[in-house]
């Protein structure tokens, strides 16, 4: 009997010690103390709007030709009386229905056109798109021949013209075998500009190609007297 009493007494002493320990632990932080703060990872700052805009422009320009403006061309008249404007890059334009009222396309905008593509000389047709299924593309897109964008760059919505595209501004020396275009083949497109939409890409001076000035001629490379 004495042994059972001792065991119960020991158990009581242990419980009292546990409660006292908890009270001392709580009183050390002080009444109403807040729990310790949990450390958080520092917030990472994202790119600024200026940086995001620059990256967007660079991504767009990577897929676009920077189109040189078509200045006034020299007028040439064909034997059948058609007047064509010829430009230094070889592009030629004959307006069938001039228009200055509609919107003019700019680099990066989406244009919708109808066209008939033919071979110069033979007039043989190789492709066409009508108003029920117009061709839509980004002005200056490298997915299309550069000459088509150049020929459209001075048009306005509602206008119609023929565009002679030299091989260098079409498919070049490689041609387009899948489209029936032989290497070095010039093309003619009769185009109508249906619509222009979307935002244009502004071209800055830093976007333009840089040309380093030529240095002095190498020794021994000077032109001989009397030789042009």
Buried (B, 14 or more C-beta within 10 A) or exposed (E): EEEEEEEEEEEEEEEEEEEEEEEEEEEEEEEEEEEEEEEEEEEEEEEEEEEEEEEEBEEBBEEBBEBBEBEEBEEEEEEEEEEBBBBEBBBBBBBEEEBEEBBBBBBBBBBBBBBBBBBBEEEEEBBBBEEEEBBEBBBBBEEBBBBBBBBBBBBBBBBBBBBBBBBBBBBBEEBBEEEEBEEBBBBBBBBBBBBBEEEEBEBEEEBEEEEEEEEEEEEEEEEEEEEE
